[in-house]
């Protein structure tokens, strides 16, 4: 019996592209990974959101936005401040798709 599923044999990226949501899903996944990394480093350094904000010279609301995996808007300036507050540096690279 032939499979009538139009997505059978395709990969998930193809499905997301067909649905027109690939870029949004990819951005959220990247932001989630970033937020989890920052949260993990904050926990290791025993930093609260308030103390992180002080180290970054910003507001707690800005830290909340940084840690919000749904909010994909993060500036390089904010990311750089967060990295410095955690004793890290930002490294960004473009790679082949």
MIDREN-360209 format. One line per field, with one value per residue: residue number from 1; x, y, z of N, C-alpha, C in turn; residue in three letters. Coordinates in steps of 0.02 Angstrom, whole numbers, plus 32768, in hexadecimal, padded with zeros to 4 digits. Example, Ala and Ser with C-alpha at 12.3 -4.5 7.8 and 13.67 -1.06 7.14 Angstrom:
<recs>
seq: 1;2
n.xx: 8294;8282
n.yy: 7EE4;7F90
n.zz: 8186;8162
ca.xx: 8267;82AC
ca.yy: 7F1F;7FCB
ca.zz: 8186;8165
c.xx: 8294;8285
c.yy: 7F5B;8002
c.zz: 8186;818A
type: ALA;SER
</recs>
This chain:
<recs>
seq: 1;2;3;4;5;6;7;8;9;10;11;12;13;14;15;16;17;18;19;20;21;22;23;24;25;26;27;28;29;30;31;32;33;34;35;36;37;38;39;40;41;42;43;44;45;46;47;48;49;50;51;52;53;54;55;56;57;58;59;60;61;62;63;64;65;66;67;68;69;70;71;72;73;74;75;76;77;78;79;80;81;82;83;84;85;86;87;88;89;90;91;92;93;94;95;96;97
n.xx: 802A;801D;8068;800C;8031;8069;80E1;8131;81CD;820D;8273;826F;8294;8270;81E5;81C9;81F1;8195;8123;813D;817D;81FE;826F;8245;8237;82BA;82FD;82C5;82F4;837E;8381;834E;83B3;841A;83E4;83D8;845F;8491;8444;8474;84FB;84E8;84B0;851C;8572;852A;84D1;844D;83BE;83B5;8436;847E;844E;8481;850B;850D;84EE;8469;83B5;834A;82E2;8319;8371;8314;82D9;8346;8352;82DC;829E;8241;823F;8293;82DF;8375;83F9;849F;84EB;84AD;84C0;854B;8565;852C;857E;85FA;85D8;85D1;8650;8679;8691;8647;8630;8613;85E5;85D3;8598;859A;8500
n.yy: 7FC5;806D;80FC;8186;81FC;829D;82CB;8261;8217;828F;830B;835A;83E2;83FE;83F2;845E;84C8;84BC;84DD;8560;8590;857A;85D4;861E;85B9;8589;85FB;8607;8591;85A7;8616;85DD;8582;85DC;8625;85BE;859E;8616;8619;85A5;85C7;8634;85F3;85A2;8604;8633;86A0;8711;874F;87D6;87F6;87D7;8836;88A9;8892;889A;891C;8943;892F;88C3;8898;8897;882C;87C7;87C5;879A;8718;86E1;8669;8670;86F1;8729;8795;87DA;8844;885B;88A7;8894;880B;8807;8850;87F8;8788;87BC;87D9;875A;872E;8705;86FE;8733;86D1;86CE;867D;8663;85DA;8558;852F
n.zz: 8000;7FD6;8023;8051;8088;806D;809E;80B7;80B9;80A9;80FD;81A0;8197;8112;811D;8175;8125;80BB;80FF;8116;8187;81AC;81C0;8230;8292;8295;82C4;8343;837C;837E;83D3;8447;8467;847F;84EC;854C;855D;8594;860A;8648;865E;86B3;8721;8748;8773;87D9;87C8;87D4;8777;8790;87C2;8751;86F8;8734;8722;8698;8684;866B;8661;86C5;8679;85F9;8606;861B;859B;8551;8582;855A;84F7;8492;8463;83E3;83C5;83E1;8405;83C4;8418;8497;84A5;84A7;851E;857A;856B;8596;861B;864A;8642;85C6;8511;8478;83E9;8343;82B0;8202;81A9;812D;80E3
ca.xx: 8000;8045;805F;7FED;804A;8093;8121;8156;820D;822E;828B;8249;82A3;8247;81A1;81C5;81F5;8155;80F3;8151;8190;8242;8299;822E;8248;8303;8310;82B2;8321;83BD;8379;8346;83F5;843F;83C7;83EC;84A6;8499;8428;84A3;8536;84D1;84A8;855E;8590;84F9;84B9;8405;83B0;83C4;847E;8494;843D;84B2;854A;8506;84DA;8429;837C;8337;82B6;8345;8389;82DB;82D3;837E;8345;829C;82AC;8210;8252;82D0;8303;83AB;842C;84E4;8501;8494;84E3;8590;8562;851E;85BA;862B;85C0;85DC;8696;867E;8692;8619;864E;85DE;8601;85A4;85AF;8574;84BD
ca.yy: 8000;80AA;812D;81C2;8237;82C3;82DA;8223;8217;82D0;8317;838D;8424;8406;83FF;84A2;84F6;84B8;8501;85A6;85A4;8562;8609;862E;8580;8587;8633;85F5;855C;85C7;8640;85B0;8568;8614;8632;8587;85A5;864E;8603;8574;85EC;865B;85C4;858E;863D;8644;86E3;871B;877C;8819;8800;87D5;8878;88D9;8885;88AF;8963;8946;8921;887D;888A;8886;87E8;879C;87BF;8770;86D3;86CC;8644;8681;8732;871D;87D4;87E8;886A;8846;88CC;8872;87CB;8815;8862;87BB;875F;87DB;87D0;8714;871E;86E4;8727;871D;86BD;86C3;866A;864D;859B;8540;8514
ca.zz: 8000;7FCF;8058;8035;80AC;803F;80BD;80C1;8097;80AD;8141;81C5;817B;80D7;8134;8190;80EB;8098;8129;8118;81CB;81BA;81DB;8274;82BE;829D;82EF;8388;8395;838D;840E;8480;8477;849D;852E;8579;856B;85C3;864A;8666;8677;86ED;8759;875E;8797;880D;87BA;87CA;873F;87A7;87C3;870B;86DD;874F;86FF;8653;8683;8649;868C;86CC;8640;85C1;8614;860E;8552;853C;8597;853E;84B9;845F;8449;83BC;83BC;8410;83E2;83D0;8453;84D2;84A8;84BC;8565;85A0;8569;85C2;865F;865C;8638;8585;84D5;8444;83AA;8312;8270;81CF;818F;80F4;80F2
c.xx: 802C;8034;8044;8004;8079;80D8;814B;8196;8230;8247;8264;8255;8278;81FE;8199;81C8;81B4;811F;8103;8167;81D8;826D;8286;8241;8293;831A;82FF;82E0;8365;83B8;8371;838A;841F;8426;83DB;8435;84B2;847E;8457;84E0;8523;84CB;84EC;8580;8562;84E1;846D;83FC;83C2;840F;849C;8487;846F;84F5;8548;84F7;8499;83F1;836F;8309;82DF;8361;8351;82D1;830A;8371;8303;82A7;827B;8221;8295;82F8;8336;83E1;8471;8500;84EC;84B8;852B;8594;8558;855D;85EF;8618;85CD;8624;86A3;8684;8661;8641;8615;8600;85CA;85C2;8583;8533;84B8
c.yy: 803E;80DC;816E;8202;825D;82D3;829B;8225;825A;82DA;8351;83D3;8431;8416;8446;84D5;84F7;84DF;854C;85BF;8590;8598;861A;85F7;857D;85BF;8624;85C0;8579;85F1;8615;8595;859F;8621;85FC;858B;85DD;863A;85D2;8597;8617;862E;85AF;85C5;8656;868D;86E3;8748;87C4;8826;87FE;8818;88AC;88D0;889D;88FA;896C;8937;88D6;8869;8876;883F;87B6;8791;8792;8727;86B7;86AB;8654;86C4;872B;875D;87DE;880D;884E;8869;88AA;882F;87D4;8827;8824;878F;877B;87D2;8789;86FE;86FA;8717;8709;870A;86AC;86B0;8655;860D;8587;8522;84CB
c.zz: 8000;8006;8038;8058;807D;805C;80C9;8098;8098;80F4;8160;81AB;813D;80EA;814C;8157;80C5;80BE;812E;815C;81DD;81DC;8223;82A5;82CA;82CB;8338;83A6;83A7;83CC;844D;8497;8499;84E4;8561;858C;859E;8608;866E;8683;86B4;872A;8775;8786;87CF;8806;87B3;878D;8751;87A7;877C;86EA;86F4;872A;86B7;864C;865B;867A;8691;8692;8603;85C9;8607;85C3;8537;854A;857C;84FB;8481;843D;8425;83AF;83F3;83E9;83F1;840D;8494;84DB;84BF;8506;8590;85A3;8598;860C;8679;8652;85F7;854D;84A4;8407;837B;82D0;8241;81AF;8153;810A;80E1
type: UNK;UNK;UNK;UNK;UNK;UNK;UNK;UNK;UNK;UNK;UNK;UNK;UNK;UNK;UNK;UNK;UNK;UNK;UNK;UNK;UNK;UNK;UNK;UNK;UNK;UNK;UNK;UNK;UNK;UNK;UNK;UNK;UNK;UNK;UNK;UNK;UNK;UNK;UNK;UNK;UNK;UNK;UNK;UNK;UNK;UNK;UNK;UNK;UNK;UNK;UNK;UNK;UNK;UNK;UNK;UNK;UNK;UNK;UNK;UNK;UNK;UNK;UNK;UNK;UNK;UNK;UNK;UNK;UNK;UNK;UNK;UNK;UNK;UNK;UNK;UNK;UNK;UNK;UNK;UNK;UNK;UNK;UNK;UNK;UNK;UNK;UNK;UNK;UNK;UNK;UNK;UNK;UNK;UNK;UNK;UNK;UNK
</recs>
